[in-house]
């Protein structure tokens, strides 16, 4: 840290705090995001320079894509009838602009891979800490005679929104794997032990909050690990062990007494009368509304009221909460901004992956898994409609670009200090 200037140290400290804040509280994350914006502005003034020389053209466009997505949503205000609601939603989503603007305008050449890994450790420590906190809260009930299964489930273990916090834990789980896979020889023994111990704790947390997207994210991660170990490292034994753990864990969940597995529960609901699972009903109604104005959408101010009206038309009024959104970010964007907005969302998500694929560097694995986790979870939840998703995804999409910039700079484009 000695070679860093004071504003670099300050920006890095706030970035680390941002990574740790989200698993603890999105409200804390919001304040830290605002602090990051302030620190980055101070840094630009202190340096008397606007722009980030650490980013190549493609990486700049990866961040600009986030701004384009928001701007396209903003343009829908011109054909939204409920302009007051439209302005409210756009203001709510404005936090998404903080992170790309910070890293487009302020110099991040000081960020090495080692410093960026500190962000991962901050996220991992916070996610594990949250699990231990809620596990400790459940312990008195278990000691008092309550069954373990009665202490887990949506709202029972962690009262916060299970989909978002399970997603945070899945990203932290991915970081733990990459640390062990790529940096094993460099890690001290105690750190290896902590990383290994964090893996079952994060998996237990995801199971305990009973998020189907979270459990499927774990499956996705394990499948990735199997392929990564077999193809990248030629470690067939590790791949086989990971596959066996996946199969064994799945069988174990189905045999756990009293545990209502969200995956099998969904399948059983799909067979029920009147359409079954709520998300299937929502998707049906949302598609009927979306195809009425498929090119540019209905506008951010109007589409929600149209969707709620469609619930009643489809006979779902008594089944669905009228406050339910589309529960799918791709469908949500299609409703609000049509195919044009959906293409902007896809560009925002997949442009970093395309750049990593073209470069074929070490960052490809990290970018591939993180992109897959985001896209997969957006299928189950409209995560960019809440601060919990806007802050986390906006921040780590930007961090992913910074990781790729470190890979680019190995070739000496940015002068070494």
N, C-alpha and C positions, 0 to 999 in steps of 0.2 A: 504493500500500500504506500510505501514511502515515495515511489516514483510518480504517484498520481497527484494531480493538482487538487486543491480543496473542493472545487466544484465537481470534479470527477468522483471523488470519494463520497460526496454528499449524494450525487445521483445514484451511485451504486448502492449505497446504504438504503435509500428509499426503494430501489428496485428489489432488494432482498426482503425488505419489510413488506412490499406488495405481494411477493410470492408467499410469504408466511401468513398474511392477513386473511386471504380468501377462505381457507378451510376453517378459520376461526369465526369470522363474521364478515358478511358482505358490506355491512355498514362501515366497519373499520376499513375494508378494502376501498370503499368509495373515498374516504378521507385521505387515504394514502395515495390513491390515484390523483386526487387534486394536488396533493403535496408534490407528486412527481411532475405534474404539469408546471407547478411553480418553480421547482428546482431547475427543471430543464430551461425555463424561460430565463432564470437568473444566469444559468450557464451560458446561454446564447449571448446575453448582454456582456458577461464577463469576458468571453472569448472574442467578442466583437466579430462574430462570424456565424452566418446562418447556413445550414446545410451539413450533411453527414458524409464526409469523404470515405467512411468505412463501408458504404453501401455501393455496390455496382448498380447498373441501370435496372437489371431484372429485379433485384431486391427492392429497389425504390418502388417499382411498379407493384410489387407484392403489398407494400404498405399503402400505396395510393389506391389500390383496389378496395381497401376497407373504407377509405374516404368516398370513393365512387358509390359504393353500396349505400352508404348513409345519404349521400346527395340524391340518389335516385328515389329513395324513400321520401326525401324532403320534397322532391318535385311533385309527388302525388298529392300534395296539399292543394294544388291548383284545381284538382277535380274531386276533392273530398267535400262533401256537403257539410259535415260536422268539422269545421275548421278548428274550433276550440280544442276538440279531442285530438285532432291531428297535430296541432302545435304541442300539446301535452306529451304525446307519444314521442315526437321528434326530440323534445327536450330531454325526455327520459333516456332516449338512446344516444344522446350526445356524448356520454362518457366513452362510447366506442371510439370517438375521434381522438381522445387524449393520447393513447399509446402510439399510433402511427405518426401523429404530429410530433410527439416528443422525440422520436428516433429518426424522423426525417430531417428535423431542424437542428438537432444537437449532435455533436460529434461523439461517436461511441468507439473510436479507434482504440481506446484504452481497454476495451473489453477483450480479455483473453478467454480461451475455453475454460480455464481453471476458475476464473471469476464468474463466468456464466453458470458453471456447475454449482456455485454457492446458492444460486436461485433455486435449483432443484433440491438441494439439501434443506433449504428453508421451507419449501413446500412439503417435503417429506416429513420433516420434524413436526410441522404443524398438523399434518394429517394424522400422524401416529399419536400425537398429543391429544387430539380430539377423540380418537378411538379410546385411548386410555382413560380420558375424563369420563366419557359416557359408560365405559365398562365399570369404572369405580362407582358411578351412580347406581348401576344396576346390581352391584354386589350385595348391598344390604337386603334387597328383596330376595335374592337367590339364597342367601344365608338364612333368611326367614322362612324358607320353604317353597318359594315360588319356583316354578320350572324355568329352565333357561329359555325355552321356546315362548313362554309368556312375556319375556323381557325383550324379545326381538320382534321386528316387524316395523312397518311404516308408522312412525310417530311414537312407537313404544321405546325404542332404543335411543334414537336421536329425533327430537320433535321437529327439526328443521326439514326443509324440502329434500326428500331422499334422493331424487334423481340428480340434483346438482352436486350434492356433497359426495355421492357415490362416484360421480364423474371426476371430481377433484382427487378422490382416493385412487381411482384407476390411473390417472396421469402420474400421481406420485409413485404408484406401483411400477409404472413403466420406467420412471427415472431410476428406481432402485435396481431394476434389471439391467439397464444400460450401464450403470456404474459398475456392477459386478461383471458384466460381459466385457467391457472395454478397458477397465482400469484395475482389474483384479491384482496384477503384480505390483501396482503402485500403492494400493490401499494397505493401511496398517491392519493388524489382526483384529483389534477391537472394532474398527470401522467396518470391516467385513462382517463381523458378527452382528453389528447393529443393522446393517443393510439386510442381511439374511433374515434376522428376527422381524424386521419391518414388514416383510412380504406376507407371512400368515396373518399378522395383525391387520393389515389393510384389506386382505381378502375377507377376514372375519367381519370387519366393519361393513364392507359392501353387502355381505350376506345379512348382517344384523339389521341394516336399514331397509332391507327387502326391496331393493330396486331391481326390476327386471333388466333395465338397460345397463345397470351396473354389473349384474351377474353376467350378462352377455358380453360386456366389455372385458371382464376377466377371461372369458372363453376366447375372445378375440386376441387378447394379449398372449395367452398360452399358445394359441395356434401360431402367432407371430414368432414366439420364442422357439417353437419347434422348427419352423422353417429357417429362422435366423441362425440357429445353432447348427442345423444340418447343412445349410448352403454357405453361410458366411464363414463359419469357423470349422466346418467339417467335424463337429462333435456329435456323432450319431447317438452316443450313449446319453448325453445330456438331453438331446431331443426326445429320445425314447422315454426317459424318466419324466420329462415335462408332460408328454402325452398321457402317460399312465396316471400322473397326478390329476390331469384334467378329467379323465374317465372316472377315476376313483372319487374325486370330489363331486362329480355329477351324481354318481350312484349314492354317495353318502348323503347328499341333500335329500334325495327322494326317500331315504330310509329314516331320516331324522324324525322322531315321534312329535307330532303336533306342529310341524313346520309346514306352512302353506307356501310351497314353492311358487314364486310368481310366474315362472315359465310354464309349468304344468297347469297352474291356475288359469293362465291366459288361454291355453289350448282348450281347456274344458269349457271356458266361457264362450269361445268361438263356436262351440257346438250348441249353445243354448238357444232358446227361442228368442225372437225379436232382435236377432243380430248379435247378441252376446256382448263381448268386451266393449267397454265404452269408447276406447280409442278407435275401434273399427267403425262405430257409429259416427263418431266425430269426423273421421276421414271421408265417409260417404257424404255427409252433409257439406263438408268443406269443398269437396270436389265439385258438387253441384253448383255451389256459389262461385268457385274459381273459374269454371269454364264459361260463365256468363260474360266475363270480360278478361279473356285469357292473355291478351297481349300486354296491357299496362295495368291491369288489376283495378280494384275498386277504390284505392286510396287508403292511406293509413288511418284516416278518421272515420271511415264508413264500414270497412269490411267486417269488423267485429259485430256490429248490430245486424248486418245482413246474415252473418253466420248464426247468430242467436235466433233470428226469425226463421231460418231454415230448420233449426232443431224442432221448432213447433210444427212446421209444415210436414216434416218427416215423421212426426209422431214421437219424438224423443224428449219432449218437454218434461215428462215425469221421470225420465231415466237419467238425463244429463243435467249437470249444474249449468245454468245459463251463463255463468262466468267462464266456462271452459273456452280456451282458445283452441286452435287447431291441433295442439300437442304434436306438432311436426314443423320444424322451422322452414323446411323447403315449401311445404304447403302454405304456411303462414305468409311467406314472402310472395308466393304465387297469388294469394288472395289480395295482398296489399299492393304489389307492384307488378304483377303479371310475369310473363316470361322474361321481360327485360330485367326486372329486379332479381329473378331467379338466376339468370346468367351472371349478374354481378355478384351474387352470393357464392356461386360456384367458383368464380374467378378468385374471390377473396380466400376461399378455402383451399383451392387446388393449385393456384399459381406457384406457391412455395414448393409444393411437391414436384411440379413439372420442372422447376429450376433445379431442384436437388437431383432429379432423375437425369437431367442433362449433364450436370456436373459429375455425377457418380462418385461423390466423395464419401467420407465416413458419415457425414450428416444425413445421408439418404435414409438410413434405417430409422433415425430419430424422427425425421420429418414424416416418413411414411406412416409410422405407428401413430404419431400424434394427429396427423391429418385424418387417419382412419377412425381414431377414437372420437374426434370432434364430429365428423360427418355421421358416424354411427349414432351418437347420442342425439344429434339434431333430428334424427328420424323419430325419436321417442318423445322429444320435448322441444317446445319452442323456446330455446334457451336464450335467444337474442331478444326476447320480450321482457326479460327480468334483469335487474342489475346483477344478480348472482351469475348469470351467464354472460352478459355483456362485458363485465369487468374481467372475468377469468379468461374467456376466449379471446377477447381483444388484447389482453396483456400477453398471453402465451403465444398467440399468433405472431405478435411482434417479437417476442423473445426467440421464437423459432427462426425468424428472419435474421436476427442478430447472430444466432448460432451459425447460420449459413454464411454470414459475412466473415466470421472467423475462418471458416473453411476457405473462402475466396482469398483471404489475406495471407494464406500460407504461401501464395505465389508472389508475394511482395508488392501488391498493388498499393497498399497503404504503407508509407514509410515507417519503419520500426524506430520507436524512440529509445 
